[in-house]
Amino acid sequence: MTVDQTLHIGLTFRLLQTDAELEALGPEWDRLWAESGAEYLLCHSAIVESWNIIHRPQGAKLCCTIALEKGRLVGVLPLILQRRWAWTVASTGTPHASECCDMLIRRQPGSSVLATALLGAAIDFIRP
């Protein structure tokens, strides 16, 4: 299931929850990753491998929020959700999920606005 949301800042946000949705984003994700100069653990193949080898076998739920501007990928927040005792915890889908929360965004003037909007959209999508 894909959830879409459009905000006033001209961005469309989508929530990816299936393996197929995650896989389909590969070329655009890697284009954004290369343009942003991000660390290796945020490239598409690293996230997919982390999801398939670490997080899914542990019972996590994929909850990857993406930002699109005129149909072009400009931001990714690769979140997973896991039950821990009485809580549901959101963390990044990288192998070091418990240590930080990384997002992949295009470097440009106003990147902080994009990052804030991406995090806000993720919270809106996953909040019960």
Backbone torsions as a table, in degrees:
resi	resn	phi	psi	omega
1	MET	NA	133.6	176.5
2	THR	-111.2	130.0	177.6
3	VAL	-107.4	131.6	179.6
4	ASP	-115.7	150.4	177.3
5	GLN	-152.1	134.5	177.0
6	THR	-115.3	132.9	180.0
7	LEU	-110.3	170.1	-176.6
8	HIS	-65.7	-16.1	-176.3
9	ILE	-86.6	10.9	176.2
10	GLY	84.8	13.5	179.2
11	LEU	-110.0	148.0	172.0
12	THR	-111.0	134.6	179.9
13	PHE	-113.0	139.6	177.5
14	ARG	-130.0	148.1	175.8
15	LEU	-107.7	120.7	178.1
16	LEU	-97.7	127.6	-176.5
17	GLN	-127.2	-0.5	-178.0
18	THR	-122.6	158.2	176.6
19	ASP	-59.6	-40.6	-178.4
20	ALA	-62.6	-42.0	178.2
21	GLU	-64.3	-41.3	179.3
22	LEU	-64.8	-46.3	179.6
23	GLU	-61.5	-42.1	-176.3
24	ALA	-63.4	-23.0	-176.9
25	LEU	-83.6	-5.3	-173.3
26	GLY	-46.0	-58.3	-177.1
27	PRO	-61.7	-43.1	179.2
28	GLU	-66.9	-39.9	178.8
29	TRP	-60.2	-48.1	-178.3
30	ASP	-68.4	-30.2	173.9
31	ARG	-62.8	-48.8	179.5
32	LEU	-62.8	-41.6	179.4
33	TRP	-59.5	-45.5	-180.0
34	ALA	-65.8	-41.6	180.0
35	GLU	-66.4	-32.7	-175.2
36	SER	-85.2	-16.5	-178.4
37	GLY	68.3	31.3	-176.5
38	ALA	-76.7	166.1	178.6
39	GLU	-65.8	159.5	-177.0
40	TYR	-56.5	-38.6	-174.9
41	LEU	-64.7	-7.2	176.5
42	LEU	-102.8	2.4	176.1
43	CYS	-72.6	157.9	-175.1
44	HIS	-56.7	-47.3	-176.7
45	SER	-63.7	-35.2	178.6
46	ALA	-68.0	-40.4	178.8
47	ILE	-66.8	-45.3	179.7
48	VAL	-61.8	-44.6	179.2
49	GLU	-63.6	-43.1	178.4
50	SER	-61.5	-42.3	178.7
51	TRP	-62.1	-48.5	-174.9
52	ASN	-73.2	-33.1	-174.2
53	ILE	-97.6	-34.6	-175.2
54	ILE	-104.8	-60.1	-166.1
55	HIS	-78.5	-48.3	-179.5
56	ARG	-60.3	-45.8	178.3
57	PRO	-60.5	-22.5	178.1
58	GLN	-86.3	1.1	177.8
59	GLY	89.9	15.2	-179.9
60	ALA	-71.5	162.5	176.1
61	LYS	-114.0	130.3	178.2
62	LEU	-72.3	133.4	-176.3
63	CYS	-148.6	60.7	-173.7
64	CYS	-88.7	118.9	179.5
65	THR	-98.8	132.1	178.7
66	ILE	-122.8	153.1	176.3
67	ALA	-116.5	132.9	179.0
68	LEU	-121.2	138.5	175.0
69	GLU	-122.3	112.5	-176.0
70	LYS	54.6	40.2	177.8
71	GLY	81.6	-3.3	-179.0
72	ARG	-101.9	133.4	-179.0
73	LEU	-66.9	124.8	179.5
74	VAL	-125.6	-7.5	179.3
75	GLY	-161.3	144.5	178.3
76	VAL	-138.8	131.2	171.8
77	LEU	-122.2	95.1	-173.2
78	PRO	-81.0	81.7	-176.9
79	LEU	-93.0	153.7	168.0
80	ILE	-126.9	154.6	175.1
81	LEU	-116.4	135.1	178.0
82	GLN	-135.2	143.1	173.6
83	ARG	-83.3	128.8	174.5
84	ARG	-130.8	105.9	-175.8
85	TRP	56.0	-116.4	-177.1
86	ALA	-93.0	-0.7	-174.4
87	TRP	-113.0	154.6	166.9
88	THR	-105.4	126.2	-174.3
89	VAL	-113.4	133.5	174.7
90	ALA	-100.6	134.2	175.1
91	SER	-146.9	168.0	-178.2
92	THR	-71.6	153.7	-176.4
93	GLY	-83.3	12.4	178.8
94	THR	-82.7	165.8	179.4
95	PRO	-59.4	-27.3	179.0
96	HIS	-98.7	43.5	-174.1
97	ALA	-55.8	-34.8	-176.8
98	SER	-78.1	-9.3	-173.8
99	GLU	-101.8	-19.5	-177.6
100	CYS	-162.9	177.8	176.0
101	CYS	-134.7	101.9	-177.8
102	ASP	-98.4	147.9	170.7
103	MET	-132.4	154.7	-178.9
104	LEU	-109.1	114.3	179.4
105	ILE	-135.3	154.2	177.8
106	ARG	-70.2	132.5	178.2
107	ARG	-80.0	121.8	-177.9
108	GLN	-167.9	166.4	172.2
109	PRO	-59.9	134.7	-179.1
110	GLY	89.0	10.9	179.1
111	SER	-59.0	-32.6	-180.0
112	SER	-66.5	-33.7	176.5
113	VAL	-66.1	-43.3	177.2
114	LEU	-61.3	-45.9	-179.6
115	ALA	-61.7	-43.5	179.1
116	THR	-64.2	-43.1	179.7
117	ALA	-66.2	-39.6	179.1
118	LEU	-64.0	-45.0	177.6
119	LEU	-64.5	-41.7	178.1
120	GLY	-61.9	-41.3	178.1
121	ALA	-64.7	-41.7	178.4
122	ALA	-60.3	-44.4	179.4
123	ILE	-62.4	-43.3	178.6
124	ASP	-62.5	-39.6	-179.1
125	PHE	-67.5	-41.1	-171.5
126	ILE	-95.6	-11.8	179.1
127	ARG	-69.4	130.7	-178.8
128	PRO	-69.0	NA	NA
